[in-house]
Every structure is written in structure tokens, then in C-alpha cells.
Amino acid sequence: MTRPPIPEAGSGPPAKRTLTVLGALAGAGLLIGGLLVLLPARPPERIAYFADWNVAGRGFTVADLERSGAPEHLTRLIWAFGDVGEDGLCRVPAHDPYQAWELYQRRYTAGESVDGEADTYGQELAGSLNQLRKLRERYPDLDVSLSLGGWNLSAHFSTAARTPESRRAFVDSCLDLWIRGDLPVVGGEPQGGDGAGAGLFDGIDIDWEWPGGQGRPGNTVHPDDPGNFTLLVAEFRRRFDALEEETGRRYTLSVSLPGGTDTGAAYEGRVFDLVDFATVQGYDFSGPWSERTAHHSNLYAPAYAPDSASVDRAVRHYLDLGAPPGKLVVGVPAFGRGWQGVDGGGDGRDQVASGPADDAYDGPTMAFSDLEDLAGERFLDEDAGAAWVYDGDRWWTYDTPEVLALKGAYVRRNDLGGLMVWNLDMDPDGVLVRAVDESLR
């Protein structure tokens, strides 16, 4: 399969690939000697994010991830997040002075380690990344990408993507740091150095939130961001193609896309010719920033609000842009959004609230595992593909295994690329990951 020409500034849309991906569940074919030979269908992706700051923040380590049973049900793990510095280059996240320590310098005891073996002081790689290496040795079929940016670390993407020179320098720095594993030696610790983290990641996920604005306040924004986003993806594609020729390995390029069609309007359809897949954030459609309760991850718009946001609406938006169905991976949340001061009125939907629920995880958010422990009354709208729990005067919207069964059926029915879970420490027993796997079979 040939890739399209790499677009540069001012160029038109890239040519279509010689072969078209028909979808995650659709078979593909090649003409050989005049005969159509059917190829086996690619199974849907089962993807989940690991938030590395929660090793220190919530005590959820890579060993805990393995104990959850999740790795055997996943095709890809995405590690979040790599940082973009003010100079527009990739760096180890610098917002937390302990990040480098946790990431590759902390020495694990035998009891904390994936393989039960303690780290030594002078080993080249320690910390969470060394635990990831041990996990990969146990699950050699599990692919791992490094995600860049996210909500908190996208401030300088615009700087990185601004010019051809800045894009080349940014991609160089990202490949050196995360793919070649050239980790900086810092703080007088012996860990790091050229190639210390080599082989940990076989892909890059670009999670720029969001090109053109509407991201975190204070982010650098430029009118050319939407077009420069495509050009940045093209530069990664170009460099991955060259690296594949050099190493003989396959490298995966993905992007994270918003679920809201307003923020999604910034994206150009040609980006889908350059990536292996794109995750669509099928959550945060509503939240306690709104006065009325509403689902935040519903599959379809509910009957009482037919024009509201939904997974289906977001997916159709990107299909209209030209995305092949098999490249769209639907994101599902392992968390809920909550309000308090809600008069049930039956089930609490579309009700005025007195305000956000109390801080349960990171603001008025609660992890799936904690939501399942609430003693409230539970509801499921199979038509909307949404679930919620009404606990006293608190109303929480979240995804359950029953909802994931509906979303998995939707993915299979529409030949989409799979499902993705954000994020794993909110599902410490692997309940949702198992539900995702089962729903796609």
C-alpha cells in the first residue's frame, strides 16, 4: 500500500492511497494475477491510556495495571503525556519537579515491581518506564504509543507547528526522546543517556488540545493552527516512513480528536490519509459547567434533547470530512461527571442543579470504580446509550459495561476502528477494559 504525497504549505489535498481501508471489520482484497485475493479482516483496536502522573498522584503503578488484567485485553497502550516546551521541542514533562524521578529514575522495590525484582541504584533505566519495559516483555503483542500534549501540556504546540523548520526540529526532538530513547541525565542521578529508553514506544499519538483555540486558557494560538496541524502530522508521517526503512520496524501514528463538532471544525480531511487511526473523544459533551444535568458520553442524542452532542454525531462529523470508518476509534470514559442539588423528578435527567458535585477525583469527577460503589438508584437509557446514578441529591453520568456493549455493537455495525478507554487508573480492576474487549468480539 502506497502512502499519499506529503502535503506542504499551499499544496492541495494529497492523492488517495492505492488501496482503501474499508473498515475495521471489513475484509480487504488485492488483485494478484487477475484474481481478487481476500485478506483477513483487521480486528478492532482495544486501546487504553495510562496516565503516568497517577503513579505518584494515586499510587497506580504499572504493576497495578498488570494485576488488573487489562493488558491481555488490549491491543495498544497509550502512555500520557509527553510535553512540548516553550522552544517548541519535545521534553520530559517539566510541570512537576518529580516527573523525571517517577518516570525513569525511581528505584522500585521487589514488591512494587512487575517481575518481583528490585531495581539497583546504578541501572540505566528505572522508574515507570523500566516497569513498562518489563510489562512489554510479558506482553510482546501489546503495542505502546507515547501521547504528546493533552489538556495540560498543549500550550506550545502552535509554536512547534508554525514553520517547516520548527516542525522538523520538533519531530526530530520527539523521535530522539521517545522513540530512540535518548533520556536526559538530570539531578545527579545515573539514569538516562542515549538509548536508555529505546524500544519502549512504537508509536506517537498527537493530542493537541486544540488547534486554533478552545483549549486550556493560556495556550499559544495562531490562525494557521488548523493547517499547521495537518503539516505537523505529515512531518511525523514522513519521518516514520524513513525510520521504518532504516530499522525495519513498523511505527504507528495517531491523533486524538475532540468529540464536539465545534472544536472538530478545525480539522482538515486530508489528515486521515496520514495517520494509522484517530481516537474520537466520546465524552465531556456536558459537565458541571452547565446548569442542567445532561449525559456526557451518550452514544446517541436522548429523545428529550435531539440536537445535543453524542458519539454518533461526532463520528458522522469526521466521516463527512472523509475519514475512513476503520480509522476512527471511539473513546469511552472511565469516569463520570456530577452535579449536586438535583431534584430527581423521576430520574434526574435534564434538571436544574445547584452546582457541581464535590471534588471526588479531579474536580466534580468520579472514577468508574467509585461510581459503582455508590448506593444510589441506577438508570440505563438503551436508546441513547447512556447510564447514570442518582445518589441523594447528586446526579452522575458515566459509562457502564452495559453502555460499552452498546458502543461495541455500534463500532462493529459501522465498521469503525475500535474503542479506547481514558484512563486506566479509574478502572483499577479492569472491568471496563474487559467490557470493551467483549463488546468487540
N, C-alpha and C positions, 0 to 999 in steps of 0.2 A: 504494500500500500504506500503510495507516494504522498508526501505532505504538500500542502499548497505553498506557493511562494510566500516568503515572509513579507508582510506589508511594511512599508516605511512611510514616513510622513508624506502626506499628499498623494499616496498611491490609492488606487481603487480597491474594491473587495478582492480578496485572494481567490484564485481559481479553486473550484471544487476538487476534493480528492478523487482519485481514480475510482476507488471503491467507496461506497457509502455505508456507514454503520447503521443498520436497520433498527437496532434497539437491543436492550439487554437480553431479552428473551427470544428475539427473532434469530433464525439461522442466517448465516451469510453464505455466499457462494463465490466460487472462482471458475472462470472458463479455462479449462485445460484441454488442449487438443480438440476444441469444439464441443466438449462436454461440460455441463454445469455440475461441479462437484460441491456438494453441501458440506459446510464446515460446522463443527459443533457450536451450539449457541454459548455465548459467554454468560456465566451465571451472574445474577445481580450482585452489586457490591454490598458488603456489610461493613460499614465504616463507623468508627467512633473516635472522638477526640480525647486525649489525655492532657489535662491542664497541669503543667508541671509545677506551677506555683502552689498548688494544693498539696504537694508533698510536705512542705513546711506549714502551709496555712491550715490544712485539715488532716494532716497525718496520713494521707492516702498515697502509699508508695507503689512502685512497680510490682513489688511482691504482693501487695494487696490486690492489685489488678489481676495478677495471675491467680491468686486464691479465689477471686470472684468467678473464675471460669470463663470470663469474657474472651480471652484470646482465641480459644478454639472455635468460637462462633463468629469471628471477624475475618474479613479478607484484608483489611487495611486499618492500621492505627495512624492517627494524625496527631503529632506532638505540637502543642501550643505553648508559647508562641516565640518566634524569633523577632528581634527588634530591628527597627530602621532608625539609624542615628540621624542627628541634625545635619551631618555631612552627606546624607543620602546613601550610606553604606550599611551593610548588614553587620549586626553586632550581637553579642550576648546581651540579653535584656539588662538594662542598667537602671531601671526604675527602683530596683530593690538591691541594696548593697550586698545581700546574702545570696543573690541569684546564682552567681558563678559558683559559690561554695556548694549550694544544693545541687546545681546542675552537673558538675564534674569534679568537685574536689572533696566533698564529704565522704569520709570513710565509713562504710556500713559494717555493722557487726554481723556475725553469722546469723543471728536470729532475725535480722532485718533484711537479709539478702535473698534474692530469688533462688539461688542454688545452695543456700545454707553455708556459704564460705565467707569468712570475714575479709575485708579489704586490708591491704598493707599500706603503710604510710607513703612509700615512695612510688607506688604504681602509677603508670602513665595516665590512666583514666579511672576516676572513681565517681561518686555521686550517682544521680539518677540516670545519667547517660550510660554508665557502666552497668547499671541494673537493666537498662533497656537492651544492652548488648547480650546480657545473659538471657533475657526473655527471648530475643531473636534466635539464640542458639537452640532454645527449647521449641520454638515455633518457626521453623525456617520458611514456611509458606506464608507467614504473616508479613505483608509489606508495611513499610513505615515511611510516612511523609513528615516533613517539617513545615509547619504553617507559619507564615510571616504576617505580623500585624495584629489583627483582631481589633476590638473596640479600643483598647487602651494603648496600643503600640502602632497605630496607623498615622501618627501625627506628621511624619516626614515622607510618606510615600510619594506625595506630589513632587517633592524635591528630587527624589530618586528617579522619578519617571519623566522629568521635564525635558531633557535633551537626549540625542543619541549618545553623547559622551557619558552623561550621568546614568543612563540605562545600562550601558556596557560596564561601567565601573560598579554599579550596584549588583548586577548579576555576577560579575567576577567575584565580588566580596562574599556573596551568598553561597556560591559554589565552593569557594575556598573554605569558608567557615563550616558549612553544614554538610556538604557532600564529600569534599576531600578531608574534612575533619580537622582543619588547622585551628585548634583552640588556643586562645591566648594564655600565656603563663602569667598569672596575676597573684598579688597578695603574698608573695614569697612561698607559695605552695608549689610542690613539684609536678602537679598535674598539668596537662596541656602540652602544646607543642605541635609541630607539623604532623598531620596524620593521626593524632591521638584519638580523634573521633571518626576516623574513616570507616565507611561501610555501615554506619548506623542508619542512614536515611537513603532511600532510593527514590525520593520524590520531593517536590516543593509544592506547597499549597499557598496560593496568594490570597490573603484575606484582608484586602484593602477596604476598610470601612469608613467612608465610601467615596469613590472618585467623584469629584465635583461638589462635595459638601454633604450635609446632613449626618455627618459622623460626630465624633466627640467634639465638643466645643474646644477651640484652640488648635485644631488640626490645620496644617497648611493646606490651602485650597487654591486652585488655579482654574481658569475657564477651560483650559485644554486637557484637564484631568481625564475625562472620558476617553478621548482619542489616545492619550498617552498611556492609559491603562492597557489598551489593546497592543500598543507598541512595546510596552514592557513585557507583556505575556509573550509577544513574538520574539523578543530578545532571549527570554528564558528558553523558548522552544528551539531557537537556533542553536543555543549553546548546549542544550541537552542532546540535540541531534549530533553535534560534533563530539560530545563526550561519549555517546553511545558508540560512535565509530572508533574512538580511542580505547575504550575499555571493554567493549563487547557486552556491556550490561544495559538493561532497559531502565530508563528513568521516567517517572510519571509526573506530569504537570497538571495541576488542578487549580481551580479558582472557587472562592466562596462568594455566593451571590445573595443579595437581600431578598426577602420574601415579599416586601412591599413593592407594588408596581410603581410607586412614585420614585423611590430610590433606584429601582431597577430600570428606570427610563434612561439612565446614563450609559447603559452598556450597548456596545455595537455587536451585531450578529456575527461578524467575522471572527470574534474571539473564540467561538465554538469550534472553528476549524483548527485551532492551535492547541487546545487542551485535550487531555485524555478523558476528563469528566469535570463537571461543575456541581458543587453542592448548593442547594437552594435552602436558605434558612426558613424552614416551615414553622416558625414560631415568632413570638413577640409581635403578633398582629395587634394586640391590645395589651394593656397593663394598667397598673395603678396610677399611671399618669392621666388616665381617663376617669371621669366622674362616675361612669356607669360600668357595671360588670359586663364583661364580654370574653368570649373564648380567645385564647392567644395562640392556638395551634390547630384550629379546626381544619378538617380535610375539605369540607365544602362550607359555603356560607349558610348559616342557620336560617330556617324559614322566617323568623321574625326580623332578620336583617339581611335580605337577599343581596344587597350590594356591598356587603362587608368583605374584608380581606379573607383569604383562605389559601390553603396549599394548592388547590386546583387552579385558582385564579393566578397564582404566581407561576405555576408550571406552564399554564397556557400562554402567559405573557412571554416566557422565554422560547416556547415553541414557535410563537408568532415571529420572534426575532430570527428564527432559523436554526435553533438548537436541535440537533438530532435527539430524539427521545432517549436513546440509550446512553447519552452523555449527561443526563440530568439525574442527580442523586438527591432525593428528598430528605432534608434534615428534620429530625424529630427531637423534642426536648426531653431531658431527664429532670426537668424542673417545672414548677408551676408558678403562676403569678397570682397574687392575692389582694383582696380588699377586706376591709372591716366596716362594721356599722351597716350591714346589709340586711334588709328585711326580706326574708325568704320569699314570701309571696308564692309559695309553691316549691320553687327550686332555686331562686336567687338570680336567675339569668336576667340580664338587661335591667338591672335595678340600680338606683342611685345609692352610692356608698358614702360613708362619712370620711373615708380616706383610705390610704394604703394599709395593708396588713402590717403587723410589726415585723421588724427585721428578723428573718428566720434563716437566711443563708447569706445573701448579699443584697440587702435592702428587702423590699416586700416580695421575696422569692423563697421558695422552699424546695428542697431536693425531693425527688420522687420517693426515695426510701422513707423520708419523714412524712410525706403526704399520705403514704399507705398506712402509717401508724395512727393517723387522726381518727377520732371516734365519730366523726360526723356522718351525715347522710350522703350517699353517693348516687350519682346520676350518670347515665350514658345516653347520648343522642346518636343513634346509629346512622341517621340520615345526614347529619352534619359531620360525623366522625369526630366527636368531642366528648370529653368526660370532665366532671367537676365534683367537688366535695363541698358540702355546706356544713360548717362546723361552728355551732353557736351563731354568732353574727358575722363569721368570717367565710368568705367565698373564694375558693381556689380553683383555677382552671389548669388542667395538666393532662398528659397522655398516660394511658394505662395500657397493659398488654392487649386489652380488647380493642382499644383505638389503633394500636400498632397492627393488629390483624387486619383491620380495615385499610390501613395505609399500605400494608404489604400487598393486599389484593389490588389496590389501586395501581401500585407500581407494576405489578405483573400484567394487569389488564391493559395498561397503556404502554407496555414495553419500555418502561423507564429504566434508569441505570442502577437503582438500588435505594437503600436507606442509610442515613447517617445519624448517629446519636451525639448530642452535646449535653453533658460530658460525663466521663466515666465515674468520677468520684461521687456523683449524685445518684449513682446506681451501683453501690458497693457490693451487692450480691449478684450482679449480672442479670437481674430479672428482665430488664428491658432489652438488653443485648440478646438474650435467648429468644425473647418475643420477636425481635427483628429477624433473627435467623429463621425461626419457624414460619414467620409470615411470608418469607420469600421462597419457600420450598414448594 
